[in-house]
Amino acid sequence: MDLMEFSSVRAAAEELSDEPWSRLVLAAGSQEPVGLFDVVDPEEWGRSIESNFVRQFQFLALMLPFRSRNLLEQPKVLSFAGGATNRATTHYSAYTVSKIASIKMTELLAAEYLDVAFSILGPGWVKTKIHEATVEAGAMAGKNFHETIRHLKENDFFPMDRVVDAVNWIMNAPPEAVSGRNFSAVHDPWGSDSLIRALLDDEDMYKLRRAGNDRFE
């Protein structure tokens, strides 16, 4: 599937629509273009948002009608978040905006489709080819270039098998606890009953929210 062409996205959805699905994972991602907002190619900046966000959720829209209607196995959808959820990470604006939009879309879809559980997972620093964009960008990546080189030299990455474990936990957790939520494979105590209880007790937990609302009340 070519995420830059909607016709390719539609063709892929049609090819996969032969049988009902119960689990769907959206794992595509690219950090390009890397650089300050007014330095990178504006057209490439827009294409990045298309591939990192728009096309993936268009694919999901095309696949939703073919979800399983088995009442004993609620369908679940998982996508992947990135860094900068709680801060401004410079030089990666298109990628970051796409991930923030994906987090909010996860919550919106969870509210619109109560028969499907939508979740999103931040995997942390994982050794994948996504870091090639930063290495190739060099100084355009700012201080993150040196941090990426350090991770590569020291092989300092979050284990992929732990990411897979987090994915499997979300896919098997109670839908009412995980739907609409943004999880961190690195920092969250996933796998614990205490997290499930906390999520069920707080509808705002692990969602995008403005902070400091009650400061002047």
C-alpha positions as CSV (number, residue, x, y, z in Angstrom):
1,M,0.0,0.0,0.0
2,D,1.4,3.4,-1.0
3,L,0.3,5.9,1.7
4,M,0.8,8.8,-0.7
5,E,-1.9,7.6,-3.0
6,F,-5.5,7.3,-1.9
7,S,-6.3,4.9,-4.8
8,S,-3.7,2.5,-3.3
9,V,-5.2,2.8,0.1
10,R,-8.6,2.1,-1.3
11,A,-7.3,-0.9,-3.2
12,A,-5.6,-2.3,-0.1
13,A,-8.8,-2.0,1.9
14,E,-10.8,-3.7,-0.8
15,E,-8.3,-6.6,-0.9
16,L,-8.5,-7.0,2.9
17,S,-12.3,-6.8,3.1
18,D,-13.0,-10.5,2.2
19,E,-13.4,-11.5,5.8
20,P,-14.4,-9.7,9.0
21,W,-11.5,-8.5,11.1
22,S,-11.2,-8.2,14.9
23,R,-7.7,-6.7,15.3
24,L,-6.2,-3.9,13.3
25,V,-2.8,-2.3,13.8
26,L,-1.6,0.8,12.0
27,A,2.2,0.9,12.3
28,A,3.5,3.0,9.4
29,G,5.5,6.1,10.2
30,S,8.2,8.5,8.9
31,Q,9.9,11.4,10.6
32,E,10.6,13.2,7.3
33,P,10.9,16.1,6.7
34,V,13.4,16.9,9.5
35,G,14.2,20.5,10.1
36,L,12.8,23.8,11.2
37,F,9.3,24.6,10.0
38,D,10.3,27.4,7.5
39,V,13.3,25.5,6.3
40,V,11.8,22.2,5.2
41,D,9.9,22.0,1.9
42,P,6.3,23.0,2.6
43,E,5.0,20.5,0.1
44,E,7.0,17.6,1.7
45,W,5.7,18.8,5.1
46,G,2.2,18.4,3.9
47,R,2.9,15.0,2.4
48,S,4.3,13.8,5.7
49,I,1.0,14.6,7.5
50,E,-0.8,12.8,4.7
51,S,1.2,9.6,5.1
52,N,1.6,9.7,8.9
53,F,-2.0,10.6,9.7
54,V,-4.5,11.2,6.9
55,R,-4.0,8.1,4.8
56,Q,-3.8,5.8,7.7
57,F,-7.1,6.9,9.1
58,Q,-8.7,6.9,5.6
59,F,-7.7,3.3,5.5
60,L,-9.3,2.7,8.8
61,A,-12.5,4.4,7.7
62,L,-12.6,2.0,4.7
63,M,-12.0,-1.0,6.9
64,L,-14.5,-0.2,9.7
65,P,-17.6,-1.5,7.8
66,F,-15.9,-4.9,7.7
67,R,-15.2,-5.2,11.4
68,S,-16.3,-8.3,13.2
69,R,-19.8,-8.2,14.7
70,N,-19.1,-11.0,17.0
71,L,-20.4,-9.9,20.4
72,L,-17.9,-12.2,22.2
73,E,-14.9,-10.5,20.6
74,Q,-15.0,-6.7,20.4
75,P,-12.8,-5.4,17.5
76,K,-9.7,-3.4,18.6
77,V,-7.7,-0.9,16.7
78,L,-4.2,0.1,17.7
79,S,-2.0,2.9,16.2
80,F,1.4,4.3,17.3
81,A,2.2,7.6,18.9
82,G,5.6,9.3,18.9
83,G,7.5,11.7,21.1
84,A,6.6,15.2,22.1
85,T,3.2,14.4,23.5
86,N,4.0,16.5,26.6
87,R,6.5,18.9,25.2
88,A,7.5,20.7,22.0
89,T,10.1,18.7,20.1
90,T,11.7,21.0,17.6
91,H,12.6,20.0,14.0
92,Y,9.9,17.4,13.6
93,S,6.7,19.4,13.3
94,A,5.0,17.4,10.6
95,Y,5.6,14.1,12.3
96,T,4.7,15.5,15.7
97,V,1.4,17.1,14.5
98,S,0.5,13.8,12.9
99,K,1.0,11.9,16.1
100,I,-0.9,14.4,18.2
101,A,-3.8,14.3,15.7
102,S,-3.7,10.5,15.9
103,I,-4.0,10.6,19.6
104,K,-7.0,12.8,19.5
105,M,-8.6,10.8,16.6
106,T,-8.2,7.7,18.9
107,E,-10.3,9.4,21.5
108,L,-12.9,10.7,19.0
109,L,-13.4,7.3,17.4
110,A,-13.7,5.6,20.8
111,A,-16.6,8.0,21.5
112,E,-18.2,7.5,18.1
113,Y,-17.9,3.7,17.8
114,L,-18.8,2.1,21.1
115,D,-18.5,-1.4,19.6
116,V,-14.8,-0.9,18.8
117,A,-11.9,-0.2,21.1
118,F,-9.4,2.3,19.8
119,S,-6.0,2.7,21.5
120,I,-2.6,4.3,20.6
121,L,0.8,3.3,22.0
122,G,4.0,5.3,22.2
123,P,6.8,2.7,21.8
124,G,9.7,4.9,23.0
125,W,13.2,4.7,21.4
126,V,13.0,1.5,19.4
127,K,15.6,0.4,16.9
128,T,13.9,0.7,13.6
129,K,14.6,2.4,10.3
130,I,12.6,5.4,11.3
131,H,15.8,7.0,12.7
132,E,17.5,7.0,9.3
133,A,15.7,10.3,8.6
134,T,17.4,12.0,11.6
135,V,20.8,10.6,10.7
136,E,20.5,11.8,7.1
137,A,19.3,15.2,8.2
138,G,22.4,15.8,10.3
139,A,22.4,19.4,11.7
140,M,18.9,19.9,10.4
141,A,17.7,17.6,13.2
142,G,19.2,19.9,15.9
143,K,20.2,18.3,19.2
144,N,18.2,15.2,18.4
145,F,20.9,14.2,15.8
146,H,23.5,13.7,18.5
147,E,21.0,11.9,20.8
148,T,20.1,9.6,17.9
149,I,23.8,8.9,17.2
150,R,24.3,8.1,20.9
151,H,21.4,5.6,20.9
152,L,22.8,3.9,17.8
153,K,26.3,3.7,19.1
154,E,25.3,2.4,22.5
155,N,22.5,0.3,21.2
156,D,20.4,2.1,23.8
157,F,16.8,1.2,22.7
158,F,13.6,-0.1,24.3
159,P,13.4,-3.8,23.4
160,M,11.0,-4.5,20.5
161,D,9.7,-7.6,22.4
162,R,8.5,-5.4,25.2
163,V,6.7,-3.2,22.7
164,V,5.0,-6.4,21.3
165,D,4.1,-7.3,24.9
166,A,2.5,-3.9,25.4
167,V,0.5,-4.3,22.2
168,N,-0.7,-7.7,23.2
169,W,-1.7,-6.4,26.6
170,I,-3.8,-3.6,25.1
171,M,-5.4,-6.0,22.7
172,N,-6.4,-8.3,25.5
173,A,-7.3,-5.7,28.1
174,P,-10.9,-4.8,28.9
175,P,-12.1,-2.5,26.1
176,E,-13.8,-0.1,28.4
177,A,-10.4,0.5,30.1
178,V,-8.2,1.0,27.1
179,S,-10.4,2.5,24.4
180,G,-9.6,6.2,23.7
181,R,-6.3,6.1,25.6
182,N,-2.7,6.9,24.7
183,F,-0.3,4.5,26.3
184,S,3.5,4.5,26.8
185,A,5.2,1.2,26.4
186,V,8.2,2.6,28.4
187,H,6.6,4.5,31.3
188,D,3.2,3.0,32.0
189,P,2.6,0.0,34.3
190,W,0.7,-1.9,31.6
191,G,0.0,-5.5,32.5
192,S,-1.1,-4.6,36.0
193,D,-4.6,-4.8,37.5
194,S,-3.9,-1.5,39.3
195,L,-3.7,0.4,36.0
196,I,-6.9,-1.1,34.8
197,R,-8.6,0.1,38.0
198,A,-7.1,3.5,37.6
199,L,-8.3,3.8,34.0
200,L,-11.8,2.7,34.8
201,D,-11.9,5.3,37.7
202,D,-10.6,8.3,35.6
203,E,-12.1,8.9,32.2
204,D,-9.5,11.6,31.4
205,M,-6.5,9.5,32.2
206,Y,-4.0,9.0,29.2
207,K,-5.9,11.5,27.0
208,L,-5.0,14.9,25.6
209,R,-6.2,17.6,28.0
210,R,-5.3,21.2,28.7
211,A,-3.5,21.6,32.1
212,G,-4.0,24.3,34.7
213,N,-7.7,24.9,34.2
214,D,-8.5,25.2,37.8
215,R,-5.6,27.6,38.7
216,F,-7.7,30.7,38.9
217,E,-11.0,29.2,40.1
